[in-house]
Amino acid sequence: MISDSLDSMLRARAAAEGLLDAAYDVVDSPIGPLLLAATPRGLCRISFRHDPEETLEELAREHGPRVLRSTEPLLGAKRELDAYFDGKRRTFDLPLDSRRDGFTGRVLEELARVPYGETVSYGELARRAGNPGAARAVGMTMNRNRIPIVLPCHRVVGANGKLVGYAGGLDVKERLLRLEGALL
């Protein structure tokens, strides 16, 4: 049996030597536990799921079979998320591995430009991404956003300004928008 300290050392070394396809960890946050994952290219996942097994299977399918719990590659993401939740950070400076292109990639690029404390409708985001009639496609992109909070899909609202759909639940979406001052 491997000791915890040896196990931690081996995981850190595997991450440092680039032997992982993806590293993950589960962190506590004011909105509940979050599963974070990163590839050598950058942060690739923030998941609200309480059972990480399905997320880990997805990571292995998308990035490769060497997925291991390792905190070291995620320290920057943890620090930036902590600062965000403490109200000390309004933007993220993390390298991201979103692996999206075409219209979906343009939507995510425009989503990243939505300022802290502001909201945008699905239709407006579609227009900004170059396809004004694609509000439903924007909704699907938000539904499949692998890096919520950092790619702030919580800032996307219905045409009437109402909160609709969010992977973390509408209560989490509301809490994030209140944190940012977008809701009174």
C-alpha positions as CSV (number, residue, x, y, z in Angstrom):
1,M,0.0,0.0,0.0
2,I,1.3,3.4,-1.0
3,S,1.4,6.0,1.8
4,D,-0.6,9.2,1.3
5,S,2.6,11.4,1.1
6,L,4.2,9.1,-1.5
7,D,0.9,9.0,-3.5
8,S,0.8,12.9,-3.4
9,M,4.4,13.1,-4.4
10,L,3.9,10.7,-7.4
11,R,0.8,12.6,-8.5
12,A,2.6,16.0,-8.3
13,R,5.6,14.5,-10.2
14,A,3.3,13.0,-13.0
15,A,1.7,16.4,-13.4
16,A,5.0,18.3,-13.4
17,E,6.5,16.0,-16.0
18,G,3.4,16.3,-18.3
19,L,2.4,12.7,-17.9
20,L,-1.2,13.5,-17.3
21,D,-3.8,14.1,-20.0
22,A,-5.9,15.9,-17.3
23,A,-5.5,16.7,-13.6
24,Y,-8.6,17.2,-11.4
25,D,-9.5,18.2,-7.9
26,V,-12.7,18.9,-6.0
27,V,-12.7,22.2,-4.1
28,D,-15.1,23.8,-1.8
29,S,-16.8,27.1,-2.8
30,P,-19.6,29.3,-1.5
31,I,-21.9,27.7,-4.1
32,G,-20.9,24.1,-3.2
33,P,-18.2,21.7,-4.2
34,L,-16.7,22.2,-7.7
35,L,-14.8,19.7,-9.7
36,L,-11.9,21.5,-11.5
37,A,-9.9,19.9,-14.2
38,A,-7.0,21.1,-16.4
39,T,-5.0,19.8,-19.3
40,P,-1.4,20.9,-20.1
41,R,-3.2,23.6,-22.3
42,G,-5.2,25.0,-19.4
43,L,-8.4,24.8,-17.4
44,C,-10.8,22.6,-19.2
45,R,-13.6,21.9,-16.7
46,I,-15.6,23.3,-13.8
47,S,-18.3,21.0,-12.8
48,F,-21.1,21.4,-10.3
49,R,-21.8,17.6,-10.2
50,H,-21.6,16.1,-6.8
51,D,-20.6,12.7,-8.1
52,P,-17.4,13.2,-10.2
53,E,-17.3,9.8,-11.9
54,E,-19.3,10.8,-14.9
55,T,-17.2,14.0,-15.3
56,L,-14.0,11.9,-15.0
57,E,-15.3,9.5,-17.8
58,E,-16.0,12.6,-20.0
59,L,-12.5,13.9,-19.3
60,A,-10.9,10.6,-20.3
61,R,-13.0,10.5,-23.5
62,E,-12.2,14.1,-24.4
63,H,-8.6,14.4,-23.3
64,G,-7.1,11.0,-22.9
65,P,-7.0,8.1,-20.4
66,R,-4.4,9.6,-18.0
67,V,-6.8,11.5,-15.7
68,L,-5.5,11.8,-12.1
69,R,-6.4,13.7,-9.0
70,S,-3.6,16.2,-8.6
71,T,-3.8,19.6,-7.0
72,E,-0.7,21.2,-8.3
73,P,-1.9,22.0,-11.9
74,L,-5.0,23.6,-10.4
75,L,-3.5,26.0,-7.8
76,G,-3.8,29.0,-10.1
77,A,-7.5,28.3,-10.8
78,K,-8.2,27.8,-7.2
79,R,-6.6,31.1,-6.2
80,E,-8.5,33.0,-8.9
81,L,-11.8,31.4,-8.0
82,D,-11.3,32.1,-4.3
83,A,-10.6,35.7,-5.2
84,Y,-13.7,35.9,-7.4
85,F,-15.9,34.5,-4.6
86,D,-14.3,36.9,-2.1
87,G,-15.3,39.8,-4.5
88,K,-11.6,40.6,-5.2
89,R,-11.5,39.4,-8.8
90,R,-13.6,40.5,-11.7
91,T,-11.8,38.8,-14.6
92,F,-9.8,35.6,-14.9
93,D,-6.3,35.3,-16.3
94,L,-6.2,31.5,-16.6
95,P,-5.1,29.6,-19.7
96,L,-8.2,27.8,-21.0
97,D,-8.6,24.6,-23.0
98,S,-12.1,24.9,-24.3
99,R,-11.5,23.1,-27.6
100,R,-14.4,24.7,-29.3
101,D,-14.4,26.3,-32.8
102,G,-16.9,27.6,-35.4
103,F,-20.0,29.3,-34.1
104,T,-19.7,27.7,-30.7
105,G,-16.1,29.1,-30.4
106,R,-17.3,32.5,-31.4
107,V,-20.1,32.4,-28.9
108,L,-17.7,31.5,-26.1
109,E,-15.3,34.3,-27.2
110,E,-18.2,36.8,-27.0
111,L,-19.3,35.3,-23.7
112,A,-15.9,35.9,-22.2
113,R,-16.3,39.6,-23.1
114,V,-19.5,40.0,-21.1
115,P,-18.4,42.3,-18.2
116,Y,-18.6,41.4,-14.6
117,G,-21.9,42.6,-13.1
118,E,-23.7,42.8,-16.5
119,T,-26.0,40.4,-18.3
120,V,-26.7,39.7,-21.9
121,S,-29.6,37.9,-23.6
122,Y,-29.2,34.8,-25.6
123,G,-30.3,36.7,-28.7
124,E,-27.8,39.5,-28.2
125,L,-25.0,37.0,-27.7
126,A,-26.0,35.3,-30.9
127,R,-25.9,38.7,-32.7
128,R,-22.5,39.4,-31.3
129,A,-21.2,36.0,-32.4
130,G,-22.4,36.8,-36.0
131,N,-25.7,34.9,-36.2
132,P,-28.6,37.0,-34.9
133,G,-31.2,34.2,-35.4
134,A,-29.3,31.6,-33.4
135,A,-30.5,32.3,-29.8
136,R,-31.4,28.6,-29.4
137,A,-27.9,27.5,-30.6
138,V,-26.4,30.0,-28.0
139,G,-28.6,28.3,-25.4
140,M,-27.2,24.9,-26.4
141,T,-23.6,26.3,-26.2
142,M,-24.3,27.7,-22.7
143,N,-25.8,24.3,-21.7
144,R,-22.5,22.6,-22.9
145,N,-20.2,25.2,-21.4
146,R,-17.4,23.2,-19.8
147,I,-15.9,26.1,-17.9
148,P,-18.8,28.0,-16.2
149,I,-18.0,30.9,-13.9
150,V,-14.7,31.6,-15.8
151,L,-16.7,31.6,-19.1
152,P,-19.6,33.3,-17.4
153,C,-22.7,31.7,-18.8
154,H,-24.5,32.7,-15.6
155,R,-24.5,36.2,-17.2
156,V,-26.8,35.1,-20.0
157,V,-30.5,35.7,-19.4
158,G,-33.7,35.4,-21.3
159,A,-34.9,38.1,-23.7
160,N,-37.2,39.4,-20.9
161,G,-34.3,39.6,-18.4
162,K,-35.5,36.5,-16.5
163,L,-33.1,33.9,-15.3
164,V,-33.3,30.7,-17.3
165,G,-31.4,27.5,-17.4
166,Y,-28.1,26.9,-15.6
167,A,-26.1,23.7,-15.0
168,G,-25.5,24.6,-11.4
169,G,-29.2,25.4,-10.9
170,L,-31.0,28.7,-11.0
171,D,-30.3,29.4,-7.3
172,V,-26.6,29.2,-8.1
173,K,-27.0,31.5,-11.1
174,E,-28.9,34.0,-9.0
175,R,-26.2,33.8,-6.3
176,L,-23.4,34.5,-8.8
177,L,-25.3,37.4,-10.3
178,R,-25.9,38.8,-6.8
179,L,-22.2,38.4,-6.0
180,E,-21.4,40.5,-9.1
181,G,-24.1,43.1,-8.4
182,A,-26.1,42.3,-11.5
183,L,-29.2,41.5,-9.4
184,L,-30.4,43.6,-6.5
